Amino acid sequence: MKIIIAGAGEVGFHLAKLLSYESQDITLIDNDKESLNYADTHLDIKVLRGDATSVSVLKEARVDSSDLMIGVTASETTNITLCLLAKQLGCKRTIARISNTEFIRYKEEIKFNTLGIDEVISPEKLASEEIQLLLDQSAFNDSYEFEDGALIMVGTSLQRTAPFVGKSVQEAAGIFPELHFVPIAIQRFGTQYTLIPRGDTVFKEGDQAYFVTLKEGVDELYKLTGKTREEIKNVMILGGSKIGFKTARDLCSSKFRVKLIEKDKSKAFDLADDLPNALIINGDGRNVDLLEEEDISEMDAFIAVTGNSETNIMSCLMAKSKNIKKTIALVENMDYFQLSQSIGIDTLINKKLLAANNIFRHIRKGEVVALTKLNNLNAEMLEFIVKPTSNVTGKVIKDVDFPRSAIIGGVIRDGEGIIALGDFEIKAGDRVVVCCLPRSISRVEKLFL
């Protein structure tokens, strides 16, 4: 697949890095010589210096024979313009990164596809949605919803007190005969080793385990993992960034009680005008006395989304020391993901990873409608639409030649989630959620072509 990425910033570089691992034909365009040199020396891709809205630069990148143009520069105007030009010059699909979330809200009315833009994504909106989902599933440190919650993926670290630690998957399933969940991935404590569980796989203390479940299965998982469902109503947000603003606005509309701390005085006043239902505090969130003055110990959740990863991590650690139920930190450095469990923060989120997940489904073969990479795990969740001509159509799961490094987490049929076991027959139109390791992705994709 020939892909052009415009913008060698954090999102662009991260995307190019992930795609280059998959041997895609990548061309990265940017004006900044230093960013391009870094990408050129660290990645197996082509780089092209120039203005991505220049027709001659796009032609030099052979846009007419490209399968996908991704505009992820810092300017949404540039991204929209270059996608429009790319489509006119013959590119098959285009994706534009935007920061104005209104464009997402009204995209049905604006009809971007008639302008030549197939998809618009906002990392800020994706981060805000991720935060809300994490607050809804408060005891879990990773979560994702397929088809508005028909199937839910949750991740959690297993404590010694979890009833199924020391038991196999098969034995754990027997605890609840009415099975409403299936384990899909496990990372052993203190290792980078990801495994796809089978019936004889034993759960161990400290495992980071991922499950696919139905809405009614979430309560079972709380019991099985030894976690308790905490009601979250009082939320403190550090940082009035775009993510901080959108998260506060959405949480206020969902009846959460929100306090937002912003260091910049004029920005704090603007936020107070725009968020009448939130309490805006002008101050430095790193100041422990200020946080204690504002009753941090009374908060149920603490969300740090300033522009500084270290500030976010340190303030979450401080909040955790005050026995806050849920802490979420926004980080830019992907390497920090490996630290989240060991240092005690519940969840780290990263805009680059969220944007990459959203864009990745356009690169996959078959009818992939959703994709998420599991945090800090070498595994992916993919949601395929089964075609009448797919190899899996009309087959029961146990008869499908499925690689051992992949597993079906569930099936959505007519909008209803189903935990599908070996005797389940897959039909055309089904949406099948699969978890697989990178080495088996191409083999899994062929099953759904």
C-alpha positions, 0 to 999 in steps of 0.5 A: 500500500502506498501511503503519503503522510504530510507532517513529520511531527509527533503524530506523523512520525509515530504513524510512519514508524508503525506503518514502516514496521508493516513494510508499507510504502511510506513517503513523509512530507514536511518543511522542517529539515531537522524532523525529516533528517531524524525520520530518514535516519531512524525509519525505512521510509522515503522523505520529501522536504517541501510544502504539502499543499504544493501541487508540484511537491504532491506530484513529486510524491506520486500522489496520483498512484497513492492509496492513502494521504494522511494530513497530520500537520499542526495546521488543520487548514493545511491538512484539509487543503492538502487532502482536497488537492490529493483527491483531485490529483488521483489519491484513492483515500484521504484523512485529515487531522483537525483540532476543531472538534466542531468539524467532527460534531457537524461532519454529517452536515458538512459532508467532507467526502464531497470535498474530497476528504474521506475522514476527519480525526481529532486526537483531542476528541479521541483523548476526551472520549477515552477519558470518559470511557475510563471513568465509566469503567473505573476499576479497569485501566484500559477500555474500548467499546465496539458498536456503542457498547455492544461489545466492550474490551477492558484491561486490568492488572490481576491482584493476588486476591482475584478469585481466578489467579492460579486457575486456567482459563477453562477453570475460570470460565466455570466460575460463571456458567453463563459466560459473558466474557472471554479473555483475549490477551495477557501480558505477564508481570515484569515482561514484554511477553504478550500471549493469546490465552487458550483453555489451559493458560493459567492466570497469574498474579500481576498479569495485565489481562484483557477481556471482551465482554457484554454490558452484563458481563462487566459486573462478572469481571468486577467480581472475578478480578477482585475489583470493586466498582467505584462511583465517580462523581467528583473529578479534578482536571489539571490543565485547560488544554483542548483536551482539558476543556472538552473533557470538562465540558463533556463530564459536566453534561454527564452530571459529574462535578468538575474542578479544573485548574489552569495556571494561565490567568487569562485562559482561566477566565476564558474557561470560566466563561465557557464552562459555567457548570465547572469550578475553574481555579487559577493556580499551579497544579503542582502546588500541593498546598493549592490542591489540598486547599481545593480538597483533592482528597475528596475527589474520586478521579484526578486527570492531568492533561497539561502539555508537560508529560512529567507534570502530569505523571508527578501530579497523578502520583501525588493524587494517588498518595491522597487515595484518589480512586482513579488517576489518568495522565496524558503523556507524549513519550510512548516509552512512559507506557511501560511505567504506568503500572509499576509507578502506580498511575491507573492509566496513561493516555497518548494522543499519538496512539489514539490517532494512529489506532483511528487511522490504522483501520484504513490501512488494514485489508478486509472490511475493518471498521474499528481497530485499537492497539492494546496499551503497552501490548504487542497485540491489536484488536480488529473488528471485521465485517463478514462478507458473503465471499469471506472464507469464514462465512457459513463456518463454525468457529472451531472449523476456521483455520485460525492462527494460534496467535489470534482469537475471536473475542466476540461477534456483533449481529444485528447490533447485539453483542455475542460471546461466540464460542467454538460451535458458533456459526459466522454469517455474512453481515456479522461484525467479528472482533479479533485480537491478534499478535502482529505476526498473524495479522495478514493471515487473519485478514485473508480470512475476512477478504 
